[in-house]
Amino acid sequence: MTLGEKQELFMRLLPRLIDKAHELGFDLRGGDLFRDSRLHGQNGEVFESEGPFTTYASANSNHKLKCAIDLNLFRDGAYLTTTADHMELGMAWEEMNPHCRWGGHFDDANHYEIIDT
């Protein structure tokens, strides 16, 4: 699958994920979709911008390829951050397509992405 095909698949499935979240009773607020390497650099790269800092972004982040999103879940105004909170939505995401992977498998519960299988 080409990068363009992965991006298109991600955009096709993302509305279904959002609809599923609402169906499950969640409210959503968007998180990272695209991480520009000019701002986030490579993993561990040190920047000098208002003082030195080290980027948290992985060099191989699917956010940099526009194939991942972080979705922040809320219910009754409460921000839900745990893997358990995201479990049902994460499992639904992975059932949508074999290329869908949920970050709950690697301690990043609000992360939803498209990968090569």
PyMOL commands that set and color helices and strands:
alter all, ss='L'
color gray80, all
select helices_A, chain A and resi 3-23+37-40+83-96+103-106
alter helices_A, ss='H'
color red, helices_A
select strands_A, chain A and resi 27-30+46-48+52-54+68-75+78-80+100-102+111-114
alter strands_A, ss='S'
color yellow, strands_A
deselect
rebuild
show_as cartoon
